[in-house]
């Protein structure tokens, strides 16, 4: 896959580059601020060679607040097919919600201090580049904390909420079954019930799993 890395720490940027290159991926650009990120993605797209995924830090110059995630939101608005994985030391709820809700394509939001395994990180980047999701459980928990007052998910059982929460982390049915120590068939039944209760009918154009996660995160 073709990757653009946006990280103002040169050492960390080079480290991420080496991790991905050593595993056979191509890092086509590395930048140190949000504006440069937007510019380089636009230039690559104009040249007919857009990246598959962007890995961006939340805090970058000039203010070191939310430049990275704001740039990511802008890019997803302009390039819906672009995968975006945000790395952060904290959860910026406003932009995290906007980032996740803006498109049904690949998105990720990982907390730096909780990325403990290199292989899992690279797998998360690959999953996002392919249109999947990679959300840290803490990100999901914080985004959902304020949504529990809403009634959109009121019809779900506690176990169905738990399954949907794991879906929001990007887990497959098999991974969910292993996490909850239940059969694959039981997970499939829960997922089917979730789709039914959220009113997500089978469709050739919509990805019900993504729509269910978006409903969960934005309820």
Number of C-alpha atoms within 10 A of each C-alpha: 16 17 25 23 22 29 26 20 14 13 10 11 19 13 12 20 20 15 15 21 14 10 10 10 16 17 19 17 17 23 20 20 23 26 17 14 25 18 14 18 22 18 13 14 13 10 9 9 13 20 23 21 27 28 25 30 30 28 22 21 15 12 8 13 13 18 19 29 27 18 21 29 21 15 22 21 14 12 15 14 20 25 28 32 29 24 23 20 13 14 20 16 14 9 16 23 18 15 24 23 18 15 19 20 21 26 32 27 30 24 18 14 10 12 13 9 8 12 13 11 17 16 12 22 28 24 20 27 26 18 20 20 29 26 24 20 18 16 21 21 13 14 21 17 11 12 16 13 11 10 10 15 18 13 12 17 13 10 12 19 18 15 22 23 21 22 23 24 21 25 19 13 20 14 15 22 18 13 12 13 9 12 13 14 12 12 22 16 12 20 21 15 15 23 17 12 15 18 11 16 10 11 8 6 6 12 13 21 19 20 17 19 22 18 14 22 23 16 16
